Amino acid sequence: MIRSLPAYNRFAFAPRLYNPTLLRNVVGVLAILGIWQGISLLYPSYLLPGPVEVAHTFLRLLLQGEIEQQLWPTVYRTVAGYSVATVLGIGLGIAMGSNKYLLDFVRVPVTIVMAIPGLSWAFLAVIWFGLTEASPIFVIFVITLPIALVNTLKGVQQVDRRLVEMARTHRAPYWMIVRDVYLPSILPYIFSALTVSMAFAWKIAIVAEMLGSSSGLGYAMLKARDYIKTDEVFVWTLVFVFLFLIVDNGIFRTIERMIVKWQ
Amino acid sequence: MAVEPLVGLSDVRFGYGNNQVLDSVSFEVGREEIVVIVGPSGCGKSTTLNLVAGLLPCQNGKIEVGGRPPGNPDIVLGYMFQDLRLLPWKSVIDNVAFGLAARRVSENERLSVAKRYIDLLGLTGFEKHYPNRLSGGMQQRVCIGRAFAMNPDLLLMDEPFKSVDAQLRLYLLELFSNIWQRSPKGVIFVTHDTQEAVLLGDRIIVYTKRPVRVKATFEIDRPQSMRKATDPDLRDTEAQILALLYEERAALPNTLEDEDKEGVQIEQEIECHAVGNGLSTSLSV
């Protein structure tokens, strides 16, 4: 007689350890590191420092408190410029989406502002504000504002009129239509406004700091380049990448999954 | 009619500019009667519903809903649209309860009513699911639930089962019919499907092509519970209706393609007008 045995998984005791997807991810990263190390052996350190050397420099700078010292100014400026810009951008986006006249007035200026390169703003900021805190914050603000605005505007414009009509035919009061139809359909777009602006804010912060600041990741990177400390350029870049991943994957994606769970 | 009808249209005309859509339409709907409107596509069936709902202004003639002009707050309206219009971010039970929430029924009561309809519609266990996770047929059932849960006096249905296959349609019709027999309401059911018409309608009104007049009216006495799609009598009526619709086709001056294009254009105009008096314009750019 054939009895069906319960499925026996010899990795059942450690399901987290045997995870083929994770395994492949790790192998991919290790392969990149290996190739990097291999190529770095062919060139002098000031051209391409290897991962071991970069890790070494990273630890040194971390222990010296250098990383902490340069990280916080950047975080502070980014958050400052970003929060003002997104609050304003989302507000303006909703207003423009709900009012055709306002949209007609503001559409062309916003498009022009978006077309101006970040570097132009950075130069102008130095000319206008000099080497002050205001300079990088201004650049971050000007770059993120239209991004937040356009994403929100798109969200307002794509609200399904048929759902609004459905709610109206059921004689739903206005506040209910806003709460149950407008807000939920705009929310994913607000999130993309927040995340995309954040990505731009970080990146432009580095540029703004290189030109108009005497502290922060951008400044540190510039200084490292001037002294041809290529390993430090790598370290500052890595610090930036970690920061970006933490904010984007760690914070934003989690909040988004919590709120937009119906998709 | 001895009892005052729920809905009365007399000599209703309607048009957009020079484009006359309705040219003298008259009919009545009783409080527990299903009136089916069939007609060539794009002829003005949806316009009729929008007029009764008060979404379009009555230009000529007289429309009364519950003895007053459309928009009468004493008459609760229920809707079924051909494009479901479920809120994707609300669970099945909240979608079914939406009409009740709009009427500010307390949460406990609306959830218990919604639950009753969910059970009746065989959706038990799916209360907390989101519509996107359900099959098309189940989404249709949620719509039926939403329409009935608010216990409307008048149910307006705009080709609600247009996009489902023939077998599923028969099933949904039966389900609809069962629920309707438990709590009968006045229904105006717009369709292009003659089988739907004879299975559901107490009265079937056949429209001409535009400008619309009532071409013919059929009364079906047989109670709904005794109607079968295979019944020869019903098939006979169905054939008569089809013959009338074919006449309307043959009478078209242009090719079919032209008629379809015109139909689409009219639908768009209707949509523009339908939303023109509300807040949706303020948000559509």
Boltz contact constraints between the chains, C-beta under 6 A:
constraints:
  - contact:
      token1: [A, 98]
      token2: [B, 282]
      max_distance: 6.0
  - contact:
      token1: [A, 98]
      token2: [B, 283]
      max_distance: 6.0
  - contact:
      token1: [A, 100]
      token2: [B, 285]
      max_distance: 6.0
  - contact:
      token1: [A, 103]
      token2: [B, 285]
      max_distance: 6.0
  - contact:
      token1: [A, 157]
      token2: [B, 285]
      max_distance: 6.0
  - contact:
      token1: [A, 159]
      token2: [B, 283]
      max_distance: 6.0
  - contact:
      token1: [A, 161]
      token2: [B, 275]
      max_distance: 6.0
  - contact:
      token1: [A, 161]
      token2: [B, 280]
      max_distance: 6.0
  - contact:
      token1: [A, 161]
      token2: [B, 284]
      max_distance: 6.0
  - contact:
      token1: [A, 162]
      token2: [B, 85]
      max_distance: 6.0
  - contact:
      token1: [A, 163]
      token2: [B, 85]
      max_distance: 6.0
  - contact:
      token1: [A, 164]
      token2: [B, 280]
      max_distance: 6.0
  - contact:
      token1: [A, 166]
      token2: [B, 85]
      max_distance: 6.0
  - contact:
      token1: [A, 168]
      token2: [B, 278]
      max_distance: 6.0
  - contact:
      token1: [A, 169]
      token2: [B, 79]
      max_distance: 6.0
  - contact:
      token1: [A, 170]
      token2: [B, 99]
      max_distance: 6.0
  - contact:
      token1: [A, 170]
      token2: [B, 102]
      max_distance: 6.0
  - contact:
      token1: [A, 171]
      token2: [B, 102]
      max_distance: 6.0
  - contact:
      token1: [A, 172]
      token2: [B, 102]
      max_distance: 6.0
  - contact:
      token1: [A, 184]
      token2: [B, 89]
      max_distance: 6.0
  - contact:
      token1: [A, 262]
      token2: [B, 88]
      max_distance: 6.0
  - contact:
      token1: [A, 262]
      token2: [B, 89]
      max_distance: 6.0
  - contact:
      token1: [A, 262]
      token2: [B, 130]
      max_distance: 6.0
